[in-house]
Amino acid sequence: MAQQDRWSSSTVYDHLLVLAWHFSTLGTDQPELPSLSFAEFLTLRGIQRAPECPVRAVCATLGVTKSGASRIVKRLEKKGYVTTATDAVDGRVKRLALTSLGTHSIDTISAYQSDKLERLLVELPDDAACEFDNNLRMIVDNLHRQQS
């Protein structure tokens, strides 16, 4: 594939969609990977990074309403990925924790996808892989700045 001298937002968007699909658990034919929506995966990953977080942390992670976050949490709880417990200080707050299934699922998906990305990036020259990483980081940083 020839390198382009110019970029277009629609082309970049198309590339991001392809990457998002291939790095979702739905875009793989690996039966050992749990079938989670992207929102469910991000929710589990957020809980793994902040154990016993309140449901409102899901709101912040996904940019959804409390109602939307509650629906995702209920789905994950029903599937056996998370448990909820009432906060000891404020009974209105529900604290989230991963079950062993939730932890195993996130670890399995993350390891599989990291290995998949490694196999793709190792094909690039080191400077191109570093530039790709730096460019992604700048885009994510810009996105966070625009959201705050």
Secondary structure, DSSP 8 states (H G I E B T S, - for coil): ----SS--HHHHHHHHHHHHHHTSGGG---TTS----HHHHHHHHHHHHSTT-BHHHHHHHHT--HHHHHHHHHHHHHHTSEEEEE-SS-TT-EEEEE-HHHHHHHHHHHHHHHHHHHHHHTTS-HHHHHHHHHHHHHHHHHHHHHH-
